[in-house]
Amino acid sequence: MNFEQNFTQLQKQQQQLTMTPQLQQSIQMLQYNRKDLVDFLKQKSLENPFISISVKSTTKSQGTSTQKYNSNQSHLNQTTTGSIWDTLATSSTTSLYAALLEQIHLSFRDTALRDLVIWLAQYIDNNGYLTLSLDEAIKLTQAEPFQLLDALTLLQQLEPAGVGARNLQECLMLQTERNNQAPNLAYLILEEEFEAFANRKWEHIAKRYAISLSDVQEVSDFVKTLTPHPGAIFSSTPTQYIRPDLSVKIDDEGQIVVRSVKSGLPVIVFQKEYYEELTAIKDKEVSTFIHDKQSEYEWLKKSLMHREESILRIGIAIVNAQKEFFLSEDHPIQSLTLKKIADELDIHESTVSRAVNGKYLTTEFGIFELKHFFTNALVTSSEEGEGSISSNQIKKKIQLIIQNEDTKKPLSDQKLVDLLKKGGIEISRRTVTKYREALFIPSSPKRKRFD
């Protein structure tokens, strides 16, 4: 048997991107929003004695205040006459428990009953609900049932209205009891027919109390003004301010002008005096340290400039692709993808994604996140031929159709599908449902009105 081995040498040229720490750092800086960028640079200044960070002067009025809330809670969007406790909650860091304690000491004499009220107050959660039952309270305090019931009654008389409730039904009843604008039968319906009322079995309620469906509708409209979370006004969540990265304005000639917003932008400053002081020291390790830290400063400065230029460049491309949004009164959004912008600017799609994440632009009619302008296109067909439409435009069409519907016979999701199909837009019922819910529009049975 013969074995033969042949060895050859081949030279192969290959390009490979090496993710150096500096390159990773530059990518991170592009992804950071302004707050995160400031925090990142401040941390770098602690590690590098030649770097100091300053933020270009700005005021809170230049930012837009935003608060997290559940959009399904209609009471948060209501304009109401606030009480002193509303002012106290929004103008200070007072907790709900502290506010209740203050009221208890001001309103009740120092008795054993007041001690029970104070004891119960510590079991009120952040939403204003009592988190233990009276039976549990009796076991823990060894107090008489009637004493604890009296204590709970006193607790439920405090502000905000609805505090101390043990469930949603009781919470709404407590608020209704104190509201002079409440319809006559509102409290009774909530007490005796809460489940039927919540499930919109209004014919049963109207028949029982010998009232019309429009009267039940009036009660429903009133209940929507109440809050299911009375303690939420004492939330300790701080107000957040959005700092826009870009500004968009229309000049006198009708041209769109996009600029970087310098206000609130961090600036790195090189400590030249300290650098010269250390340079005078003739030591190899010190020289190496100085060189490394100076190189880091130069890289950070370069990365910061690259970040600003990239956001501006991508922002201009987005604005050019969405001109109608800035020029038309109805602000339509055309279909646009990250890939389209990336191809236009000859950059990677991930770079566009990082640049738009958490970045905002300000206009004369509001502030918008850059990724707000990206939406996939859906194919439409009509007599003029095939076209495309963005999901935002479809949402606007659904919203407009529902706004003009007969509230006594609201349109089902399937009917919305049929109407959109007549307009050349073919989407599934599931998609219509998803878009409707994204607009916080209730289903057709819940939109039905009787007035």
C-alpha positions in Angstrom: 0.0 0.0 0.0 1.3 3.4 -0.9 0.5 6.5 1.1 1.2 9.8 -0.4 0.9 13.2 1.4 1.0 16.5 -0.5 1.5 19.7 1.4 0.9 23.1 -0.3 1.1 26.7 0.9 -1.7 29.1 0.0 -1.8 32.8 0.7 -5.3 34.1 1.4 -6.3 37.8 1.9 -9.3 38.4 4.2 -10.8 41.6 5.6 -12.2 41.4 9.1 -13.6 44.1 11.4 -12.1 44.0 14.8 -14.4 45.3 17.6 -11.8 47.3 19.6 -12.8 48.8 22.9 -12.7 52.2 21.3 -15.0 51.2 18.5 -17.5 49.6 21.0 -17.3 52.9 22.9 -18.2 54.9 19.8 -21.1 52.6 19.1 -22.4 53.0 22.6 -22.2 56.8 22.4 -24.3 56.8 19.3 -27.0 54.7 21.0 -27.1 56.8 24.2 -29.8 59.5 24.6 -28.6 62.8 26.0 -29.1 61.9 29.7 -27.2 58.5 29.3 -24.5 60.3 27.3 -23.9 62.8 30.1 -23.8 60.0 32.7 -21.3 58.0 30.5 -19.0 61.0 30.0 -19.1 61.9 33.7 -18.0 58.4 34.5 -15.1 58.8 32.0 -14.2 62.1 33.7 -13.8 60.2 37.0 -11.4 57.8 35.3 -9.4 60.4 33.3 -7.9 63.4 35.2 -7.5 65.4 32.0 -11.3 65.4 31.2 -14.0 67.6 32.7 -17.6 67.6 31.5 -19.8 70.7 31.0 -23.4 70.8 29.7 -24.5 73.7 27.6 -26.9 75.9 29.5 -30.5 75.0 29.3 -33.8 75.5 31.2 -36.6 73.1 32.0 -38.9 75.2 29.9 -36.9 74.1 26.8 -37.8 70.4 27.6 -41.1 68.7 27.3 -42.5 67.2 30.5 -43.7 63.6 30.2 -45.4 61.4 32.7 -46.1 57.7 32.5 -49.8 56.7 32.8 -52.3 54.3 31.7 -54.1 55.8 28.7 -57.2 53.7 29.4 -57.7 55.7 32.6 -59.8 58.5 31.2 -59.8 60.5 34.4 -56.1 61.4 33.9 -57.1 63.4 30.8 -60.0 65.1 32.5 -59.9 68.8 33.5 -61.1 68.9 37.1 -61.1 71.4 40.0 -58.3 70.2 42.2 -58.4 70.1 46.0 -55.7 71.1 48.4 -54.6 67.5 48.5 -54.1 67.5 44.7 -51.8 70.5 45.1 -50.0 68.9 48.0 -49.4 65.7 46.0 -48.1 67.4 42.9 -46.0 70.1 44.5 -44.1 68.1 47.0 -42.7 64.7 47.7 -45.3 63.9 50.3 -46.3 60.3 50.4 -49.9 59.1 50.6 -49.2 57.7 54.1 -47.8 61.0 55.3 -50.8 62.9 53.9 -53.2 60.5 55.7 -51.3 60.7 58.9 -51.4 64.5 58.9 -55.1 64.5 58.3 -55.7 62.0 61.1 -53.8 64.1 63.6 -55.6 67.3 62.5 -59.1 65.8 62.4 -59.4 63.3 65.3 -58.8 63.5 69.0 -56.1 61.3 70.7 -58.2 58.2 71.5 -57.9 54.5 71.1 -60.1 54.8 67.9 -57.6 57.2 66.4 -54.8 54.7 67.1 -56.8 52.1 65.1 -57.2 54.6 62.2 -53.4 55.2 62.2 -52.8 51.4 62.3 -55.1 50.8 59.3 -53.4 53.7 57.4 -50.1 51.8 57.3 -51.9 49.1 55.2 -52.9 51.5 52.5 -51.1 50.8 49.2 -49.8 53.3 46.7 -53.1 53.3 44.8 -55.1 54.1 48.0 -56.6 50.6 48.7 -56.7 48.8 52.0 -54.6 45.7 51.6 -56.0 43.5 54.4 -59.5 42.4 55.4 -61.3 43.4 58.6 -61.0 39.7 59.8 -57.3 39.9 59.4 -57.2 43.2 61.2 -59.2 41.8 64.1 -56.7 38.9 64.5 -53.7 41.3 64.5 -55.1 43.9 66.8 -57.5 41.9 69.0 -59.9 44.8 68.7 -63.7 44.5 68.6 -65.2 44.2 65.1 -67.4 47.4 65.5 -64.3 49.4 66.6 -62.4 48.4 63.5 -65.4 49.2 61.3 -65.7 52.6 62.9 -61.9 53.2 62.3 -62.3 52.2 58.7 -65.2 54.5 58.2 -63.2 57.4 59.6 -60.2 56.5 57.3 -62.5 56.4 54.3 -63.6 60.0 55.1 -60.1 61.3 54.4 -58.7 62.8 51.2 -58.3 61.8 48.5 -61.9 60.5 48.0 -61.9 56.8 47.6 -58.9 56.1 49.9 -59.3 53.1 52.2 -61.5 51.2 49.7 -61.1 47.4 49.7 -62.1 46.9 46.1 -62.9 48.9 42.9 -66.6 48.9 43.6 -66.2 50.5 47.1 -63.7 52.9 45.7 -66.1 54.3 43.1 -68.9 54.4 45.7 -66.9 56.4 48.1 -66.1 59.0 45.4 -69.7 59.1 44.2 -71.0 59.6 47.8 -69.0 62.9 48.0 -69.6 64.2 44.6 -72.5 66.7 44.3 -72.6 66.3 40.5 -73.3 62.6 40.7 -76.6 61.4 39.0 -79.3 60.5 41.5 -79.1 56.7 41.0 -75.3 56.4 40.5 -74.5 55.3 44.1 -77.4 52.8 44.2 -76.5 51.3 40.8 -72.8 50.9 41.9 -73.9 49.3 45.2 -76.6 46.9 43.9 -75.8 46.3 40.3 -72.1 46.8 39.9 -71.4 43.6 38.0 -74.3 44.2 35.6 -73.3 47.8 35.1 -69.6 46.8 34.4 -70.8 44.2 31.9 -73.1 46.7 30.2 -76.3 44.8 31.0 -78.0 48.2 30.9 -81.4 46.9 29.8 -81.7 44.9 33.1 -80.6 48.0 35.1 -83.1 50.3 33.3 -85.9 47.8 33.9 -85.1 47.4 37.6 -85.0 51.1 38.4 -87.7 52.1 35.9 -85.3 54.5 34.1 -84.3 55.0 30.5 -81.1 53.7 28.9 -80.0 57.3 28.5 -80.2 57.7 32.3 -77.9 54.7 32.6 -75.6 56.2 30.0 -75.4 59.4 32.1 -74.3 57.3 35.1 -71.7 55.6 32.9 -70.3 59.0 31.7 -70.1 60.1 35.3 -68.3 57.0 36.5 -65.7 57.5 33.7 -64.7 60.8 35.5 -63.8 58.9 38.7 -60.4 57.4 39.3 -59.8 53.7 40.1 -56.5 54.7 41.7 -57.1 57.6 44.2 -53.6 57.4 45.7 -51.9 57.7 42.4 -51.7 61.5 42.7 -49.1 60.9 45.4 -46.9 58.9 43.2 -43.2 59.5 43.7 -42.4 59.0 40.0 -40.3 62.1 39.0 -41.3 64.2 36.0 -39.1 63.4 33.1 -38.0 66.0 30.5 -37.3 65.2 26.9 -34.3 67.0 25.4 -34.7 67.0 21.6 -31.6 66.4 19.5 -32.8 68.1 16.4 -35.1 71.0 15.6 -37.2 71.3 12.4 -38.5 74.6 11.2 -40.1 76.0 8.0 -38.4 79.1 6.8 -40.0 82.1 5.0 -39.5 80.4 1.7 -41.3 77.3 2.8 -38.2 75.2 3.0 -37.6 72.7 5.8 -34.6 73.5 7.9 -33.1 70.8 10.2 -30.5 71.8 12.9 -28.8 70.1 15.8 -30.0 71.3 19.2 -26.9 72.4 21.1 -28.8 73.2 24.4 -28.2 70.4 26.9 -25.4 68.8 24.8 -22.5 67.6 26.9 -19.0 69.1 26.1 -15.7 67.6 27.1 -13.0 70.0 28.2 -9.3 69.1 28.3 -7.5 70.1 31.5 -4.4 71.6 29.9 -2.8 73.0 33.0 -2.8 69.7 34.8 -1.5 68.0 31.6 1.4 70.4 31.4 2.2 69.9 35.1 2.4 66.1 34.7 4.4 66.4 31.4 7.2 68.1 33.3 7.7 64.9 35.3 10.4 62.8 33.7 9.1 59.3 34.4 8.4 56.5 31.9 5.2 55.3 33.6 3.9 58.8 34.0 4.6 59.5 30.3 2.7 56.3 29.3 -0.2 57.3 31.5 -0.3 60.8 30.1 -0.2 59.5 26.5 -3.0 57.0 27.1 -5.3 59.5 28.8 -4.7 62.2 26.2 -5.5 59.6 23.5 -8.7 58.7 25.2 -9.7 62.4 25.4 -9.1 62.8 21.6 -11.1 59.7 20.9 -14.0 60.7 23.0 -14.0 64.2 21.4 -13.9 62.6 18.0 -16.7 60.1 18.8 -18.9 62.9 20.3 -18.6 64.9 17.1 -19.2 61.8 15.0 -22.3 61.1 17.1 -23.8 64.6 16.5 -23.0 64.5 12.8 -24.5 61.0 12.4 -27.8 62.0 14.1 -28.1 65.2 12.1 -27.3 63.4 8.8 -29.9 60.6 9.5 -32.4 63.2 10.8 -32.1 65.2 7.5 -32.7 62.0 5.5 -35.8 61.1 7.6 -37.2 64.6 7.2 -36.7 64.6 3.5 -38.5 61.2 3.3 -41.4 62.6 5.4 -41.8 66.1 4.0 -45.5 65.9 3.9 -45.6 65.3 7.6 -44.0 68.7 8.3 -45.7 70.6 5.5 -49.3 69.3 5.6 -51.8 70.2 8.3 -52.9 66.6 8.8 -49.2 65.4 9.1 -49.4 62.1 7.2 -46.6 59.6 7.7 -45.4 57.8 4.6 -44.0 54.2 4.6 -40.3 54.3 5.6 -37.9 51.6 6.7 -34.5 51.7 8.4 -33.0 49.9 5.4 -34.2 52.6 3.0 -32.4 55.3 5.1 -29.3 53.1 5.5 -29.1 52.5 1.7 -29.5 56.1 1.0 -26.7 57.1 3.3 -24.5 54.1 2.6 -24.3 53.0 6.2 -25.3 49.9 8.1 -29.0 49.4 9.1 -27.9 48.9 12.8 -26.3 52.3 12.7 -29.6 53.9 11.8 -31.4 51.9 14.5 -28.9 53.1 17.2 -29.1 56.7 16.0 -32.9 57.0 16.1 -33.4 55.1 19.4 -34.3 57.5 22.2 -33.6 60.6 20.0 -36.2 63.3 19.4 -36.8 66.2 17.1 -38.8 69.3 18.0 -41.2 71.1 15.6 -43.7 74.0 16.0 -46.5 71.4 16.5 -44.8 69.0 18.9 -41.9 66.8 19.8 -41.5 63.4 18.1 -39.1 60.4 18.5 -37.1 59.7 15.4 -38.3 56.1 15.2 -41.9 57.5 15.1 -41.3 58.2 11.4 -40.5 54.5 10.5 -43.4 52.4 9.5 -43.8 49.4 7.1 -45.9 49.8 4.0 -49.0 47.8 3.0 -50.0 47.3 -0.6 -53.3 48.9 -1.7 -55.2 48.4 -4.9 -57.6 50.8 -6.6 -58.8 51.8 -10.0 -55.6 53.8 -10.4 -53.5 50.7 -9.8 -51.5 49.4 -6.9 -49.9 51.7 -4.3 -48.7 51.6 -0.7 -49.9 53.0 2.6 -48.3 53.1 6.0 -49.8 51.6 9.1 -50.1 55.1 10.6 -52.3 56.2 7.7 -54.5 53.1 8.2 -54.8 54.0 11.9 -55.9 57.5 11.0 -58.5 56.1 8.6 -59.9 53.7 11.2 -60.0 56.6 13.7 -61.8 58.8 11.2 -64.4 56.1 10.4 -65.1 55.5 14.1 -65.4 59.2 14.8 -68.1 59.5 12.1 -70.0 56.3 13.0 -73.5 56.1 14.4 -72.9 55.8 18.2 -76.2 54.0 18.6 -75.0 51.3 16.0 -71.2 51.3 16.3 -69.2 49.5 13.7 -67.7 46.1 14.4 -64.1 45.3 13.5 -65.4 43.1 10.6 -67.4 46.1 9.3 -64.3 48.2 9.5 -62.4 45.6 7.5 -65.2 45.8 4.8 -65.1 49.6 4.7 -61.3 49.6 4.4 -61.5 47.0 1.6 -63.9 49.3 -0.4 -61.2 51.9 -0.1 -58.6 49.6 -1.5 -57.0 48.6 1.8 -57.1 44.8 2.4 -56.1 43.9 6.0 -57.4 41.2 8.3 -59.8 41.6 11.2 -57.1 40.8 13.7 -55.0 43.7 12.3 -57.9 46.1 12.6 -58.4 45.0 16.2 -54.7 45.5 16.9 -54.7 49.0 15.4 -57.9 49.9 17.2 -56.5 48.8 20.5 -53.3 50.7 19.8 -55.5 53.9 19.4 -57.1 53.0 22.8 -60.5 52.8 21.1 -62.9 50.3 22.9 -64.7 47.6 21.0 -68.1 48.3 19.4 -70.3 47.1 22.3 -68.5 49.5 24.6 -68.8 52.4 22.2 -72.5 52.1 22.0 -74.4 55.0 23.5 -78.0 55.5 24.3 -78.4 59.2 24.5 
